[in-house]
Amino acid sequence: MMRARLLTKGDAEGPVLSLDEPLSFWGAFEPRNGVILDVHHPQCGACVTGTVLVMTETRGSGSAPGAIAEAVRLGTAPAAIILAEPDINLAIGAEVAATLYGKRCVIACVTPDELSSLREASAITIAADGSITAR
């Protein structure tokens, strides 16, 4: 078991979707259905809905908070996103969704070594205290 630094409150669990490259939540992701749209992304066509998304970092945009908040509102967001590099834009979007809609997407950070070990898991549970259990 390991402990993450939580950028947003909450607990979550779901199957792991490990991304090989960073993802932009503005333009490369469709909030209406949770699918990765970027034809150049290795996981193009994958659906993130309900997963624990594991990736090193995001491909940034100041519009990411709106995209992740909309996905949370629609129920198409990941259950959680675990990163090695913190992303304040995702955290803002997730917190806005929690405040406005009462729905959560947990955003957590771990070390690069811990992230590598999580990529091999089939499912992950994140507790409200930041402890992570991988199966």
N, C-alpha and C positions, 0 to 999 in steps of 0.2 A: 504494500500500500504506500502511496505517496501523498503529499499535500500540495495543493495548487494555491496560487494567489488568485483569489476571486476578484474579478473586476466588477462583477454584478452579483447580487445576492441570489440565493436559491439553491436548489438541488435538482439533479437531472439524471436521467439514465437513458441509454439507447445503444443501438448497434453502432459500431465505429465505421465512419467513412473517412479514410485517410487520403488527403489530397497530396499529389506529387509536386504541385506548384502552388504559389499563392493564388488566391481568388479575389477578384473585385466584386463587391456586392452591388456595385452600380454599373450596370451594363453587361456584366458577365453572368449574372444570376437573375432568374425570373421570380420575383416575389409572389406572383399569382399561383405558381405551381411548385416552387421550390427546386426547379431544375437549373443546372449549370448550362448556360447558353453559349459560352465562349468556345467557338469551334477550334481554337488553338490550345485550349486547356485539355490536358490528358484525361480528365474525367468529364468531358463534355457529355451531356445527356444524363448524368447521374442526378438523382434526386436527393437533396439534403434533408428533407422533411423528417423530423423525429430522430435524426441521427446525432451522434456525438461527432462533430466534425473536428478532425485532427489535422492541423497544418502549421507549418513554421510561422507564417505571417500572412497578412492579407496584402492585396495590391490596392493601395489606398485611393480614396476619393472622399472629398468632403460631403458627398451625397450618400455615402454608405449608411449613416444613421437612419435616413428615411427609408431606404430599401430594407434594412433588417427590421425596423419597426413595423413596416407594412407586412413583411413575411410573418412576424410574430402575430400581428392582428389577424391575419388570414389563416393562421395555423399551419403554415408551410415552412416555417423556420426550423433550423436544427434545434434539438433539445438543449444542446450545449455546443460551444466552440472552444477548443483547447488550442492555445498558441504558445510558441516559444517567445515571440515578440509581442508585447502588449499592444492593443489597438484601441485607443480611446474612442474612435468613431463608432466601432461596434458596441462598446460599452454604453455610449450615450444612446444609441438607437435602442438597445435592449432595455435600458432604464426608462426611456420614454414610453416604450410599449408596456412595461410593467406598471407605470404610473397611469397611463391613459386607458389601458385595456385589461389590466389585471392578469396579464399573461407574461411568462418569463422565457428567456433564452439565457442560460448561464454562460458567461464569458470568463474563461480561466486561463492562467498562464503557468507554465512549468518550465523547467530547464530544457535545453536542447537534448540532453541525454535522456531525460524522462520522456520527452516527446517521442523520441525514437522507439522507446520500449512500448509506448502506448499504441503506436502504429500497428503493432502485431496483434493487439487484442481484438476480440470479436465484439465485445460489448464493454461499456464503461459506465460506472455509477459515480456521480459526484455528490458528496454530502454537503449540507449547508455550511459545515466548518471547513470545507475545502479538501477534505480527504477524498482520494480517488481510489477506486477499486476497479481493476481491469480483469476481465475474464477472457 
